[in-house]
Amino acid sequence: MRLRIIWTIIACGVVLIGVGLMRLRLTALQEPAPLERRIANLVKHSVIRLASHRGIPPTPIDTGASVEDGLAHYGLDCGLCHGIDGRGHTPPGQWMYPRAADLTAQRVQSYSDQELFWIIDNGIRFTGMPGFGKLETPEHIWGLVKYVRTLASTGTSGLPGSDSSRSEGSRRGRDDSD
């Protein structure tokens, strides 16, 4: 009798797992449920916070030159997904999941400089964010960090042809999913 109960429980467990797997969707075209998004963001933030405490080089002394250097590298490395104004309104940025982060959003700006450096240097697995540590020098990555900080305060990218009215129009209907 006891053996029959154990096998019944195992069979029910297998059926429930099978039903759960049939409902699992790995498509990047649908937004995940709020609970899934919240758990994923919590885990991501925790791992980044812990990882960014090790091996980050010191920030450069000349912040002005660093921001200008970051502007040049942003246009080459980041603009394709995050957009000229940093809001992520580009076709590649909108059709990946998680969506390309709005770099002007509080969620991104709340990262410490060391955390942003770590993200740019290492990337984030299972997202579209590549790591640039093998391609860029630490000085260039610090320049990107400093430039990303200016995106939130100015409302524009500082690149030719960008203005706040264009970024205002593209801001509507966008959900941040850093």
N, CA and C atoms as an extended XYZ file, in Angstrom:
534
Properties=species:S:1:pos:R:3:atomname:S:1:resname:S:1:resid:I:1 pbc="F F F"
N         0.822       -1.193        0.000 N   MET     1
C         0.000        0.000        0.000 CA  MET     1
C         0.871        1.263        0.000 C   MET     1
N         1.887        1.242        0.839 N   ARG     2
C         2.776        2.394        0.940 CA  ARG     2
C         3.503        2.643       -0.384 C   ARG     2
N         3.937        1.587       -1.054 N   LEU     3
C         4.621        1.693       -2.321 CA  LEU     3
C         3.697        2.295       -3.388 C   LEU     3
N         2.427        1.922       -3.354 N   ARG     4
C         1.457        2.454       -4.317 CA  ARG     4
C         1.293        3.958       -4.117 C   ARG     4
N         1.275        4.445       -2.903 N   ILE     5
C         1.147        5.888       -2.618 CA  ILE     5
C         2.370        6.633       -3.140 C   ILE     5
N         3.542        6.078       -2.918 N   ILE     6
C         4.772        6.720       -3.390 CA  ILE     6
C         4.758        6.824       -4.907 C   ILE     6
N         4.387        5.725       -5.613 N   TRP     7
C         4.338        5.759       -7.073 CA  TRP     7
C         3.270        6.719       -7.578 C   TRP     7
N         2.181        6.840       -6.888 N   THR     8
C         1.132        7.786       -7.264 CA  THR     8
C         1.639        9.223       -7.144 C   THR     8
N         2.354        9.508       -6.066 N   ILE     9
C         2.915       10.849       -5.868 CA  ILE     9
C         3.939       11.152       -6.957 C   ILE     9
N         4.799       10.201       -7.274 N   ILE    10
C         5.796       10.388       -8.322 CA  ILE    10
C         5.117       10.617       -9.671 C   ILE    10
N         4.110        9.823       -9.983 N   ALA    11
C         3.394        9.977      -11.250 CA  ALA    11
C         2.720       11.348      -11.338 C   ALA    11
N         2.111       11.790      -10.261 N   CYS    12
C         1.482       13.123      -10.247 CA  CYS    12
C         2.532       14.215      -10.442 C   CYS    12
N         3.680       14.041       -9.810 N   GLY    13
C         4.760       15.016       -9.971 CA  GLY    13
C         5.239       15.089      -11.408 C   GLY    13
N         5.403       13.932      -12.052 N   VAL    14
C         5.835       13.899      -13.452 CA  VAL    14
C         4.794       14.563      -14.347 C   VAL    14
N         3.537       14.307      -14.113 N   VAL    15
C         2.468       14.931      -14.903 CA  VAL    15
C         2.484       16.442      -14.721 C   VAL    15
N         2.615       16.916      -13.481 N   LEU    16
C         2.645       18.356      -13.233 CA  LEU    16
C         3.856       19.017      -13.883 C   LEU    16
N         5.006       18.387      -13.819 N   ILE    17
C         6.195       18.927      -14.481 CA  ILE    17
C         5.984       18.960      -15.992 C   ILE    17
N         5.402       17.905      -16.551 N   GLY    18
C         5.123       17.877      -17.991 CA  GLY    18
C         4.184       18.978      -18.419 C   GLY    18
N         3.124       19.207      -17.656 N   VAL    19
C         2.188       20.290      -17.966 CA  VAL    19
C         2.895       21.647      -17.862 C   VAL    19
N         3.719       21.802      -16.845 N   GLY    20
C         4.459       23.061      -16.687 CA  GLY    20
C         5.402       23.313      -17.844 C   GLY    20
N         6.103       22.278      -18.311 N   LEU    21
C         7.031       22.436      -19.422 CA  LEU    21
C         6.301       22.734      -20.736 C   LEU    21
N         5.094       22.177      -20.906 N   MET    22
C         4.326       22.466      -22.124 CA  MET    22
C         3.898       23.928      -22.161 C   MET    22
N         3.693       24.538      -21.019 N   ARG    23
C         3.270       25.935      -20.966 CA  ARG    23
C         4.453       26.902      -20.987 C   ARG    23
N         5.666       26.379      -20.804 N   LEU    24
C         6.859       27.205      -20.784 CA  LEU    24
C         7.143       27.742      -22.184 C   LEU    24
N         7.303       29.027      -22.297 N   ARG    25
C         7.604       29.664      -23.571 CA  ARG    25
C         8.956       30.366      -23.453 C   ARG    25
N         9.861       30.070      -24.334 N   LEU    26
C        11.164       30.698      -24.319 CA  LEU    26
C        11.280       31.779      -25.396 C   LEU    26
N        10.171       32.175      -25.969 N   THR    27
C        10.191       33.182      -27.015 CA  THR    27
C        10.539       34.556      -26.456 C   THR    27
N        11.247       35.337      -27.245 N   ALA    28
C        11.590       36.708      -26.848 CA  ALA    28
C        10.533       37.686      -27.328 C   ALA    28
N         9.489       37.201      -27.997 N   LEU    29
C         8.464       38.094      -28.536 CA  LEU    29
C         7.392       38.457      -27.518 C   LEU    29
N         7.220       37.647      -26.495 N   GLN    30
C         6.226       37.927      -25.464 CA  GLN    30
C         6.911       38.439      -24.210 C   GLN    30
N         6.250       39.364      -23.532 N   GLU    31
C         6.764       39.848      -22.250 CA  GLU    31
C         6.522       38.773      -21.197 C   GLU    31
N         7.451       38.593      -20.291 N   PRO    32
C         7.250       37.607      -19.228 CA  PRO    32
C         6.249       38.125      -18.193 C   PRO    32
N         5.795       37.226      -17.370 N   ALA    33
C         4.878       37.598      -16.293 CA  ALA    33
C         5.610       38.501      -15.293 C   ALA    33
N         4.874       39.351      -14.575 N   PRO    34
C         5.515       40.252      -13.608 CA  PRO    34
C         6.362       39.527      -12.559 C   PRO    34
N         5.898       38.380      -12.100 N   LEU    35
C         6.668       37.632      -11.096 CA  LEU    35
C         7.998       37.162      -11.682 C   LEU    35
N         7.975       36.647      -12.902 N   GLU    36
C         9.208       36.202      -13.554 CA  GLU    36
C        10.182       37.369      -13.717 C   GLU    36
N         9.669       38.515      -14.148 N   ARG    37
C        10.518       39.694      -14.330 CA  ARG    37
C        11.115       40.157      -13.011 C   ARG    37
N        10.302       40.169      -11.959 N   ARG    38
C        10.775       40.616      -10.648 CA  ARG    38
C        11.858       39.687      -10.099 C   ARG    38
N        11.650       38.382      -10.217 N   ILE    39
C        12.641       37.431       -9.729 CA  ILE    39
C        13.933       37.546      -10.528 C   ILE    39
N        13.819       37.629      -11.852 N   ALA    40
C        15.016       37.733      -12.702 CA  ALA    40
C        15.802       39.001      -12.376 C   ALA    40
N        15.113       40.124      -12.209 N   ASN    41
C        15.803       41.376      -11.887 CA  ASN    41
C        16.449       41.330      -10.505 C   ASN    41
N        15.781       40.720       -9.545 N   LEU    42
C        16.346       40.602       -8.200 CA  LEU    42
C        17.628       39.772       -8.213 C   LEU    42
N        17.592       38.643       -8.901 N   VAL    43
C        18.781       37.786       -8.987 CA  VAL    43
C        19.899       38.519       -9.725 C   VAL    43
N        19.561       39.165      -10.849 N   LYS    44
C        20.571       39.878      -11.644 CA  LYS    44
C        21.234       40.979      -10.821 C   LYS    44
N        20.455       41.792      -10.145 N   HIS    45
C        21.005       42.884       -9.337 CA  HIS    45
C        21.884       42.354       -8.206 C   HIS    45
N        21.456       41.270       -7.579 N   SER    46
C        22.241       40.703       -6.478 CA  SER    46
C        23.585       40.175       -6.965 C   SER    46
N        23.572       39.463       -8.086 N   VAL    47
C        24.813       38.910       -8.624 CA  VAL    47
C        25.751       40.032       -9.063 C   VAL    47
N        25.227       41.052       -9.726 N   ILE    48
C        26.056       42.176      -10.168 CA  ILE    48
C        26.649       42.902       -8.969 C   ILE    48
N        25.847       43.113       -7.945 N   ARG    49
C        26.334       43.804       -6.744 CA  ARG    49
C        27.493       43.038       -6.116 C   ARG    49
N        27.356       41.727       -5.996 N   LEU    50
C        28.420       40.916       -5.401 CA  LEU    50
C        29.657       40.858       -6.300 C   LEU    50
N        29.455       40.657       -7.587 N   ALA    51
C        30.583       40.502       -8.513 CA  ALA    51
C        31.367       41.793       -8.695 C   ALA    51
N        30.708       42.935       -8.574 N   SER    52
C        31.373       44.213       -8.843 CA  SER    52
C        32.307       44.641       -7.718 C   SER    52
N        32.372       43.893       -6.644 N   HIS    53
C        33.272       44.240       -5.542 CA  HIS    53
C        34.690       43.717       -5.747 C   HIS    53
N        34.893       42.956       -6.829 N   ARG    54
C        36.204       42.348       -7.046 CA  ARG    54
C        36.760       42.753       -8.409 C   ARG    54
N        38.027       43.145       -8.431 N   GLY    55
C        38.764       43.318       -9.667 CA  GLY    55
C        38.397       44.506      -10.534 C   GLY    55
N        37.788       45.539       -9.985 N   ILE    56
C        37.441       46.722      -10.766 CA  ILE    56
C        38.591       47.726      -10.650 C   ILE    56
N        39.159       48.153      -11.795 N   PRO    57
C        40.261       49.128      -11.723 CA  PRO    57
C        39.765       50.487      -11.236 C   PRO    57
N        40.663       51.304      -10.706 N   PRO    58
C        40.240       52.615      -10.206 CA  PRO    58
C        39.750       53.529      -11.327 C   PRO    58
N        38.890       54.467      -10.959 N   THR    59
C        38.356       55.408      -11.955 CA  THR    59
C        39.445       56.379      -12.393 C   THR    59
N        39.384       56.845      -13.648 N   PRO    60
C        40.380       57.806      -14.127 CA  PRO    60
C        40.246       59.145      -13.412 C   PRO    60
N        41.335       59.883      -13.350 N   ILE    61
C        41.349       61.188      -12.695 CA  ILE    61
C        40.625       62.236      -13.533 C   ILE    61
N        40.866       62.254      -14.843 N   ASP    62
C        40.311       63.276      -15.735 CA  ASP    62
C        38.911       62.866      -16.193 C   ASP    62
N        37.879       63.272      -15.458 N   THR    63
C        36.503       62.888      -15.761 CA  THR    63
C        36.020       63.513      -17.064 C   THR    63
N        36.411       64.757      -17.354 N   GLY    64
C        35.978       65.424      -18.590 CA  GLY    64
C        36.430       64.678      -19.828 C   GLY    64
N        37.701       64.316      -19.866 N   ALA    65
C        38.221       63.548      -21.002 CA  ALA    65
C        37.563       62.173      -21.046 C   ALA    65
N        37.290       61.619      -19.887 N   SER    66
C        36.659       60.308      -19.813 CA  SER    66
C        35.258       60.343      -20.428 C   SER    66
N        34.495       61.394      -20.157 N   VAL    67
C        33.147       61.524      -20.720 CA  VAL    67
C        33.223       61.671      -22.237 C   VAL    67
N        34.155       62.479      -22.725 N   GLU    68
C        34.301       62.649      -24.178 CA  GLU    68
C        34.699       61.330      -24.837 C   GLU    68
N        35.595       60.594      -24.215 N   ASP    69
C        36.005       59.287      -24.710 CA  ASP    69
C        34.797       58.337      -24.706 C   ASP    69
N        34.005       58.400      -23.655 N   GLY    70
C        32.805       57.565      -23.559 CA  GLY    70
C        31.803       57.873      -24.654 C   GLY    70
N        31.647       59.149      -24.996 N   LEU    71
C        30.746       59.549      -26.076 CA  LEU    71
C        31.168       58.891      -27.380 C   LEU    71
N        32.457       58.927      -27.687 N   ALA    72
C        32.961       58.329      -28.928 CA  ALA    72
C        32.718       56.820      -28.946 C   ALA    72
N        32.999       56.149      -27.844 N   HIS    73
C        32.812       54.698      -27.800 CA  HIS    73
C        31.340       54.312      -27.720 C   HIS    73
N        30.521       55.128      -27.106 N   TYR    74
C        29.087       54.835      -27.021 CA  TYR    74
C        28.491       54.732      -28.425 C   TYR    74
N        28.832       55.697      -29.274 N   GLY    75
C        28.306       55.678      -30.634 CA  GLY    75
C        28.697       54.424      -31.395 C   GLY    75
N        29.877       53.886      -31.119 N   LEU    76
C        30.360       52.694      -31.814 CA  LEU    76
C        29.862       51.393      -31.189 C   LEU    76
N        29.854       51.325      -29.868 N   ASP    77
C        29.574       50.064      -29.182 CA  ASP    77
C        28.133       49.904      -28.700 C   ASP    77
N        27.514       50.977      -28.266 N   CYS    78
C        26.255       50.867      -27.516 CA  CYS    78
C        25.022       51.357      -28.276 C   CYS    78
N        25.220       52.323      -29.163 N   GLY    79
C        24.098       52.989      -29.811 CA  GLY    79
C        23.199       52.078      -30.612 C   GLY    79
N        23.732       50.992      -31.148 N   LEU    80
C        22.924       50.097      -31.969 CA  LEU    80
C        21.727       49.548      -31.187 C   LEU    80
N        21.942       49.140      -29.964 N   CYS    81
C        20.850       48.564      -29.156 CA  CYS    81
C        20.181       49.594      -28.256 C   CYS    81
N        20.977       50.454      -27.608 N   HIS    82
C        20.425       51.397      -26.631 CA  HIS    82
C        19.951       52.694      -27.265 C   HIS    82
N        20.262       52.932      -28.524 N   GLY    83
C        19.829       54.142      -29.214 CA  GLY    83
C        20.745       55.317      -28.923 C   GLY    83
N        20.674       56.312      -29.771 N   ILE    84
C        21.527       57.491      -29.631 CA  ILE    84
C        21.289       58.182      -28.298 C   ILE    84
N        20.024       58.234      -27.872 N   ASP    85
C        19.704       58.938      -26.627 CA  ASP    85
C        19.744       58.022      -25.401 C   ASP    85
N        20.058       56.747      -25.589 N   GLY    86
C        20.183       55.823      -24.467 CA  GLY    86
C        18.891       55.196      -24.001 C   GLY    86
N        17.797       55.476      -24.681 N   ARG    87
C        16.491       54.988      -24.215 CA  ARG    87
C        16.116       53.604      -24.741 C   ARG    87
N        16.927       53.029      -25.631 N   GLY    88
C        16.689       51.664      -26.095 CA  GLY    88
C        15.641       51.526      -27.165 C   GLY    88
N        15.300       52.603      -27.854 N   HIS    89
C        14.253       52.551      -28.878 CA  HIS    89
C        14.850       52.301      -30.253 C   HIS    89
N        15.424       51.135      -30.439 N   THR    90
C        15.951       50.732      -31.739 CA  THR    90
C        15.369       49.371      -32.062 C   THR    90
N        15.273       49.003      -33.336 N   PRO    91
C        14.740       47.668      -33.644 CA  PRO    91
C        15.491       46.534      -32.938 C   PRO    91
N        16.829       46.515      -32.955 N   PRO    92
C        17.478       45.420      -32.218 CA  PRO    92
C        17.177       45.468      -30.719 C   PRO    92
N        17.128       46.661      -30.143 N   GLY    93
C        16.892       46.792      -28.712 CA  GLY    93
C        15.496       46.406      -28.289 C   GLY    93
N        14.519       46.630      -29.168 N   GLN    94
C        13.132       46.334      -28.804 CA  GLN    94
C        12.735       44.886      -29.047 C   GLN    94
N        13.496       44.152      -29.877 N   TRP    95
C        13.102       42.788      -30.184 CA  TRP    95
C        13.997       41.745      -29.548 C   TRP    95
N        14.751       42.134      -28.547 N   MET    96
C        15.485       41.141      -27.763 CA  MET    96
C        14.803       41.067      -26.398 C   MET    96
N        14.993       39.968      -25.719 N   TYR    97
C        14.500       39.917      -24.355 CA  TYR    97
C        15.589       39.370      -23.469 C   TYR    97
N        15.839       40.043      -22.382 N   PRO    98
C        15.163       41.260      -21.972 CA  PRO    98
C        15.465       42.401      -22.946 C   PRO    98
N        14.532       43.333      -23.055 N   ARG    99
C        14.694       44.472      -23.948 CA  ARG    99
C        15.939       45.256      -23.550 C   ARG    99
N        16.518       45.969      -24.517 N   ALA   100
C        17.677       46.814      -24.203 CA  ALA   100
C        17.248       47.831      -23.152 C   ALA   100
N        18.054       47.998      -22.145 N   ALA   101
C        17.711       48.866      -21.024 CA  ALA   101
C        17.674       50.329      -21.447 C   ALA   101
N        16.756       51.074      -20.857 N   ASP   102
C        16.728       52.526      -20.983 CA  ASP   102
C        17.791       53.053      -20.034 C   ASP   102
N        18.896       53.524      -20.591 N   LEU   103
C        20.030       53.938      -19.768 CA  LEU   103
C        19.768       55.218      -18.998 C   LEU   103
N        18.683       55.920      -19.322 N   THR   104
C        18.334       57.141      -18.597 CA  THR   104
C        17.428       56.855      -17.404 C   THR   104
N        16.915       55.628      -17.318 N   ALA   105
C        15.945       55.270      -16.283 CA  ALA   105
C        16.605       55.169      -14.910 C   ALA   105
N        15.832       55.416      -13.895 N   GLN   106
C        16.307       55.328      -12.511 CA  GLN   106
C        16.846       53.945      -12.196 C   GLN   106
N        16.229       52.923      -12.763 N   ARG   107
C        16.657       51.547      -12.510 CA  ARG   107
C        18.117       51.349      -12.917 C   ARG   107
N        18.533       51.909      -14.042 N   VAL   108
C        19.919       51.781      -14.494 CA  VAL   108
C        20.815       52.769      -13.753 C   VAL   108
N        20.344       54.002      -13.591 N   GLN   109
C        21.156       55.027      -12.948 CA  GLN   109
C        21.396       54.728      -11.467 C   GLN   109
N        20.601       53.826      -10.888 N   SER   110
C        20.796       53.494       -9.474 CA  SER   110
C        21.969       52.534       -9.253 C   SER   110
N        22.482       51.935      -10.320 N   TYR   111
C        23.690       51.115      -10.173 CA  TYR   111
C        24.850       52.018       -9.773 C   TYR   111
N        25.784       51.490       -8.985 N   SER   112
C        26.997       52.235       -8.663 CA  SER   112
C        27.885       52.267       -9.907 C   SER   112
N        28.884       53.156       -9.896 N   ASP   113
C        29.820       53.212      -11.017 CA  ASP   113
C        30.545       51.880      -11.185 C   ASP   113
N        30.901       51.239      -10.092 N   GLN   114
C        31.584       49.953      -10.161 CA  GLN   114
C        30.678       48.886      -10.770 C   GLN   114
N        29.389       48.921      -10.442 N   GLU   115
C        28.449       47.954      -11.011 CA  GLU   115
C        28.285       48.179      -12.512 C   GLU   115
N        28.169       49.447      -12.932 N   LEU   116
C        28.077       49.735      -14.364 CA  LEU   116
C        29.346       49.289      -15.090 C   LEU   116
N        30.494       49.543      -14.484 N   PHE   117
C        31.756       49.094      -15.082 CA  PHE   117
C        31.725       47.584      -15.259 C   PHE   117
N        31.323       46.864      -14.225 N   TRP   118
C        31.283       45.404      -14.287 CA  TRP   118
C        30.359       44.925      -15.401 C   TRP   118
N        29.183       45.546      -15.526 N   ILE   119
C        28.216       45.159      -16.563 CA  ILE   119
C        28.822       45.357      -17.950 C   ILE   119
N        29.420       46.523      -18.195 N   ILE   120
C        29.997       46.798      -19.515 CA  ILE   120
C        31.195       45.887      -19.767 C   ILE   120
N        31.995       45.661      -18.772 N   ASP   121
C        33.199       44.849      -18.913 CA  ASP   121
C        32.859       43.382      -19.163 C   ASP   121
N        31.909       42.827      -18.416 N   ASN   122
C        31.608       41.395      -18.460 CA  ASN   122
C        30.378       41.019      -19.259 C   ASN   122
N        29.456       41.951      -19.463 N   GLY   123
C        28.184       41.618      -20.089 CA  GLY   123
C        27.281       40.900      -19.105 C   GLY   123
N        26.106       40.530      -19.579 N   ILE   124
C        25.157       39.800      -18.734 CA  ILE   124
C        24.669       38.594      -19.524 C   ILE   124
N        24.985       37.425      -19.022 N   ARG   125
C        24.610       36.190      -19.699 CA  ARG   125
C        23.090       36.073      -19.840 C   ARG   125
N        22.652       35.452      -20.912 N   PHE   126
C        21.237       35.215      -21.229 CA  PHE   126
C        20.483       36.508      -21.531 C   PHE   126
N        21.211       37.552      -21.878 N   THR   127
C        20.605       38.789      -22.354 CA  THR   127
C        21.357       39.178      -23.615 C   THR   127
N        20.994       40.272      -24.223 N   GLY   128
C        21.717       40.739      -25.400 CA  GLY   128
C        22.927       41.580      -25.051 C   GLY   128
N        23.212       41.768      -23.762 N   MET   129
C        24.310       42.642      -23.347 CA  MET   129
C        25.643       41.908      -23.425 C   MET   129
N        26.479       42.284      -24.421 N   PRO   130
C        27.785       41.629      -24.517 CA  PRO   130
C        28.779       42.231      -23.538 C   PRO   130
N        29.827       41.509      -23.268 N   GLY   131
C        30.917       42.027      -22.466 CA  GLY   131
C        31.962       42.656      -23.377 C   GLY   131
N        32.436       43.843      -23.017 N   PHE   132
C        33.417       44.542      -23.840 CA  PHE   132
C        34.820       44.480      -23.247 C   PHE   132
N        35.024       43.694      -22.194 N   GLY   133
C        36.310       43.627      -21.527 CA  GLY   133
C        37.450       43.122      -22.391 C   GLY   133
N        37.153       42.295      -23.378 N   LYS   134
C        38.189       41.775      -24.272 CA  LYS   134
C        38.444       42.727      -25.440 C   LYS   134
N        37.538       43.692      -25.662 N   LEU   135
C        37.656       44.609      -26.802 CA  LEU   135
C        38.121       46.000      -26.409 C   LEU   135
N        37.766       46.433      -25.224 N   GLU   136
C        38.040       47.806      -24.795 CA  GLU   136
C        38.971       47.819      -23.590 C   GLU   136
N        39.695       48.911      -23.455 N   THR   137
C        40.570       49.078      -22.295 CA  THR   137
C        39.734       49.512      -21.094 C   THR   137
N        40.242       49.332      -19.880 N   PRO   138
C        39.500       49.816      -18.710 CA  PRO   138
C        39.208       51.318      -18.782 C   PRO   138
N        40.123       52.107      -19.338 N   GLU   139
C        39.890       53.557      -19.464 CA  GLU   139
C        38.691       53.839      -20.366 C   GLU   139
N        38.561       53.078      -21.467 N   HIS   140
C        37.417       53.270      -22.360 CA  HIS   140
C        36.114       52.868      -21.676 C   HIS   140
N        36.164       51.797      -20.905 N   ILE   141
C        34.952       51.355      -20.194 CA  ILE   141
C        34.565       52.382      -19.143 C   ILE   141
N        35.539       52.949      -18.430 N   TRP   142
C        35.216       54.009      -17.469 CA  TRP   142
C        34.624       55.211      -18.202 C   TRP   142
N        35.105       55.496      -19.398 N   GLY   143
C        34.523       56.580      -20.187 CA  GLY   143
C        33.056       56.316      -20.507 C   GLY   143
N        32.739       55.069      -20.841 N   LEU   144
C        31.337       54.717      -21.088 CA  LEU   144
C        30.492       54.889      -19.838 C   LEU   144
N        31.036       54.472      -18.691 N   VAL   145
C        30.303       54.634      -17.424 CA  VAL   145
C        30.014       56.117      -17.190 C   VAL   145
N        31.027       56.943      -17.329 N   LYS   146
C        30.847       58.389      -17.094 CA  LYS   146
C        29.867       58.982      -18.099 C   LYS   146
N        29.928       58.529      -19.348 N   TYR   147
C        28.994       59.038      -20.354 CA  TYR   147
C        27.558       58.602      -20.063 C   TYR   147
N        27.370       57.355      -19.656 N   VAL   148
C        26.017       56.877      -19.308 CA  VAL   148
C        25.423       57.740      -18.197 C   VAL   148
N        26.240       58.169      -17.264 N   ARG   149
C        25.753       59.056      -16.190 CA  ARG   149
C        25.227       60.375      -16.753 C   ARG   149
N        25.818       60.879      -17.838 N   THR   150
C        25.361       62.151      -18.401 CA  THR   150
C        24.039       62.010      -19.140 C   THR   150
N        23.693       60.819      -19.590 N   LEU   151
C        22.450       60.630      -20.343 CA  LEU   151
C        21.231       60.995      -19.503 C   LEU   151
N        21.228       60.628      -18.249 N   ALA   152
C        20.071       60.905      -17.391 CA  ALA   152
C        19.968       62.379      -17.040 C   ALA   152
N        21.093       63.048      -16.876 N   SER   153
C        21.051       64.440      -16.429 CA  SER   153
C        20.772       65.426      -17.553 C   SER   153
N        21.163       65.088      -18.789 N   THR   154
C        20.983       66.038      -19.884 CA  THR   154
C        19.711       65.807      -20.673 C   THR   154
N        19.225       64.584      -20.700 N   GLY   155
C        18.027       64.288      -21.481 CA  GLY   155
C        18.333       64.095      -22.954 C   GLY   155
N        19.559       64.371      -23.396 N   THR   156
C        19.971       64.127      -24.774 CA  THR   156
C        21.315       63.447      -24.744 C   THR   156
N        21.736       62.975      -25.884 N   SER   157
C        22.975       62.213      -25.937 CA  SER   157
C        24.204       63.065      -26.133 C   SER   157
N        24.053       64.279      -26.633 N   GLY   158
C        25.216       65.077      -26.953 CA  GLY   158
C        25.749       64.758      -28.333 C   GLY   158
N        25.141       63.795      -29.029 N   LEU   159
C        25.556       63.472      -30.380 CA  LEU   159
C        24.887       64.428      -31.356 C   LEU   159
N        25.527       64.739      -32.477 N   PRO   160
C        24.908       65.614      -33.458 CA  PRO   160
C        23.593       65.034      -33.945 C   PRO   160
N        22.592       65.898      -34.086 N   GLY   161
C        21.293       65.489      -34.589 CA  GLY   161
C        20.362       64.934      -33.546 C   GLY   161
N        20.781       64.870      -32.302 N   SER   162
C        19.882       64.383      -31.258 CA  SER   162
C        19.336       65.563      -30.491 C   SER   162
N        18.064       65.475      -30.168 N   ASP   163
C        17.467       66.522      -29.348 CA  ASP   163
C        16.424       65.922      -28.441 C   ASP   163
N        16.037       66.666      -27.427 N   SER   164
C        15.131       66.117      -26.421 CA  SER   164
C        13.738       65.903      -26.978 C   SER   164
N        13.320       66.643      -28.011 N   SER   165
C        11.982       66.431      -28.545 CA  SER   165
C        11.893       65.076      -29.235 C   SER   165
N        12.962       64.675      -29.931 N   ARG   166
C        12.938       63.384      -30.580 CA  ARG   166
C        12.920       62.270      -29.540 C   ARG   166
N        13.688       62.415      -28.489 N   SER   167
C        13.689       61.376      -27.473 CA  SER   167
C        12.396       61.381      -26.674 C   SER   167
N        11.735       62.540      -26.546 N   GLU   168
C        10.451       62.601      -25.846 CA  GLU   168
C         9.401       61.809      -26.606 C   GLU   168
N         9.371       61.966      -27.921 N   GLY   169
C         8.396       61.247      -28.721 CA  GLY   169
C         8.633       59.755      -28.699 C   GLY   169
N         9.877       59.336      -28.646 N   SER   170
C        10.167       57.911      -28.645 CA  SER   170
C        10.012       57.294      -27.267 C   SER   170
N         9.818       58.112      -26.247 N   ARG   171
C         9.710       57.629      -24.876 CA  ARG   171
C         8.339       57.018      -24.608 C   ARG   171
N         7.318       57.441      -25.332 N   ARG   172
C         5.951       57.005      -25.038 CA  ARG   172
C         5.762       55.518      -25.267 C   ARG   172
N         5.021       54.892      -24.360 N   GLY   173
C         4.651       53.489      -24.523 CA  GLY   173
C         5.779       52.502      -24.274 C   GLY   173
N         6.791       52.891      -23.595 N   ARG   174
C         7.962       52.029      -23.383 CA  ARG   174
C         8.032       51.593      -21.938 C   ARG   174
N         8.177       50.329      -21.712 N   ASP   175
C         8.330       49.800      -20.366 CA  ASP   175
C         9.792       49.462      -20.143 C   ASP   175
N        10.387       49.965      -19.074 N   ASP   176
C        11.787       49.674      -18.781 CA  ASP   176
C        11.904       48.252      -18.283 C   ASP   176
N        12.792       47.533      -18.852 N   SER   177
C        13.103       46.212      -18.322 CA  SER   177
C        14.589       46.027      -18.350 C   SER   177
N        15.236       46.643      -17.493 N   ASP   178
C        16.688       46.642      -17.364 CA  ASP   178
C        17.212       45.284      -17.238 C   ASP   178
